[in-house]
Amino acid sequence: MEEIYYDNATVDERRTEDVPRIVDIIIESEHNVQPNQSFSPEQVEELYQQFVTRFRIEEEEQRKHHQIILPEAIQTDLKETPKSEMQSNIKRYIRDLPNYGGGDWTINKAINKEFT
């Protein structure tokens, strides 16, 4: 049976070793940069894209380590229950939850008219 993960994370096929580390690029460029040298917009964009790629890959790897496999009964319910029925069940569940806020149970309070 196919395992379903709670966060439905997609796994990127690329490895982090394939993407140059932005820190390495910055350190290397700091040693080779003249005091008044600046990066061109294309270089800045390239560095940014490498940073984004690296960040996403690392984020995916962290998610892989924190995934929880759902119990088989839940997986079966998710696969077999029609979407409309699942939505109505969730709405009913939310509606039936007790309201809790600020540390106190929130119950509509009525003032006894005899005391006013």
C-alpha positions in Angstrom: 0.0 0.0 0.0 1.2 3.5 -0.8 2.2 5.5 2.2 0.6 8.9 2.7 2.5 11.6 4.6 0.7 14.3 6.6 2.4 17.2 4.8 2.2 15.8 1.2 5.8 17.0 0.7 7.2 16.5 -2.7 10.7 15.2 -3.0 13.1 17.0 -5.3 15.3 14.6 -7.2 18.3 16.9 -7.0 20.8 16.5 -4.2 22.2 19.4 -2.2 25.7 18.5 -3.2 24.8 19.4 -6.8 24.0 23.0 -6.0 26.9 25.3 -5.0 26.6 26.7 -1.6 25.8 30.4 -1.6 28.1 30.8 1.4 31.0 29.3 -0.5 30.3 31.7 -3.4 30.2 34.7 -1.2 33.4 33.7 0.7 35.2 33.1 -2.5 34.0 36.3 -4.0 35.0 38.3 -0.9 38.6 37.2 -1.3 38.6 38.0 -5.0 36.7 41.3 -4.9 38.3 44.7 -5.3 37.2 47.3 -2.7 35.0 49.2 -5.2 33.8 46.2 -7.2 30.1 45.5 -7.3 28.0 42.7 -8.7 26.1 43.1 -12.0 22.3 42.6 -11.8 22.8 39.3 -13.6 25.3 38.1 -11.0 23.0 39.1 -8.2 20.1 37.3 -9.8 22.3 34.2 -10.3 23.3 34.2 -6.6 19.8 34.7 -5.6 18.5 31.8 -7.7 21.3 29.5 -6.3 20.3 30.6 -2.8 16.6 29.8 -3.4 17.4 26.5 -5.0 19.6 25.5 -2.1 17.1 26.7 0.5 14.3 24.7 -1.1 16.4 21.5 -1.3 17.4 21.8 2.4 13.8 22.5 3.4 12.7 19.3 1.5 15.4 17.3 3.3 14.2 18.6 6.7 10.6 17.6 5.8 11.7 14.1 4.9 13.2 13.6 8.3 10.0 14.9 10.1 7.3 13.0 8.1 4.9 10.9 10.0 3.2 8.0 8.3 -0.5 8.0 8.9 -2.2 4.9 10.3 -3.7 2.6 7.7 -7.3 3.2 8.8 -6.9 6.9 8.2 -5.2 6.3 4.8 -8.1 4.1 3.8 -10.7 6.7 4.9 -8.9 9.4 2.9 -8.8 7.3 -0.2 -12.4 5.9 0.0 -14.4 8.8 1.3 -15.8 11.1 -1.4 -14.5 14.7 -1.3 -17.9 16.3 -0.7 -18.5 13.9 2.2 -15.1 14.6 3.7 -15.7 18.3 3.5 -19.0 18.0 5.3 -17.5 15.8 8.0 -14.7 18.3 8.6 -17.2 21.2 8.8 -19.4 19.2 11.3 -16.3 18.3 13.3 -15.2 22.0 13.5 -18.7 23.1 14.4 -18.9 20.5 17.2 -15.6 21.5 18.8 -15.9 23.4 22.1 -14.7 27.0 21.9 -11.7 27.6 24.0 -9.9 30.9 24.2 -7.6 32.8 26.6 -7.5 29.9 29.1 -11.3 30.0 29.9 -14.1 27.9 28.4 -16.2 30.3 26.4 -19.8 29.7 27.1 -22.5 32.2 26.3 -23.4 33.6 29.7 -26.9 34.9 30.4 -27.7 37.4 33.1 -30.5 36.3 35.4 -33.2 38.9 35.1 -34.1 38.5 38.8 -30.7 40.1 39.8 -31.1 43.2 37.6 
